Amino acid sequence: MSHHASVPAEDGAALTEALGHRFAQPDLLRRALTHPSAIGAAARQRERGQDGYERLEFLGDRVLGLVIADLLFRRFTDENEGALAKRFAMLVRRESLARVAQAVDLGRHLLLSRGEMEAGGRESRTLLADACEAVIGALYLDGGLEAAADFVRRYWEPLMAEDLRPPQDAKTALQEWAQGAGLPLPVYRTVRTEGPPHEPLFAVEVQVQGQAPATGTGRSKRAAEQIAAETLLTQLVAARND
């Protein structure tokens, strides 16, 4: 049996306005908002082969990538492939998706199992990011590329405008420092994983030959690696200034 809350009609209207699209096939949006935990075993059997949460997420990820690549290509006409790739990675990462999900208040519309709700699923950045991709997939199937692209442009263009310089992530900066010093590339390893399965906390250690290691923690291994790299870069700057 499924244990999830229904979405009030006024909330549905608010979401329609936030998405900028009225669904001709409302079931597509419902599936995009339904976490796997809210689907019982019998329903899973019935819906096998249909476009559920994970399949819509898969599609939405590709649609988002295409639209973002097109926006970057047209906006930053003087940048090379490397600079565009850095911008792209920043815009399609989980943190950016979660920010957009929060901007449209997606969490309140999610259909979750009782256990997932009690575990704080509506605030989970991982779950919000996944649902945001699923919604983009649903927009594409219901209204075509233009409906999905309108949504992406509306919420991602402000993210693009936040910093007009090509972003330099800490991992890249640390790698370039090591190469400049004639050292092997940094080595990352996960030292522990904590927290509930739906939102784990990773601790990652980074080591550069001849330097004391640094550790970072984050909700994804990628985030933890970035924080570890930032910490080690800070240590290197401090040591240079001593």
Buried (B, 14 or more C-beta within 10 A) or exposed (E): EBBBEEBEEEEBEBBBEBBBBEBEEEEBBBBBBBBEBBBEEEBEEEEEEEBBBEBBBEBBBEBBBBBBBEBBEEBBEEBEEEBBBBBBBBBBBBBBBBBBBBBBEBBEBBBBBEEBBEBEBBEBBBBBBBBBBBBBBBBBBBBEEEBBBBBBBBBBEEBBEEEEEBEEBBBBEBBEBBEEEEEEEBEBEEEEEEEEEBBBBBBBBBBBEEBEBBBBBBBBBBBBBBBBBBBBBEBBEEEEEE
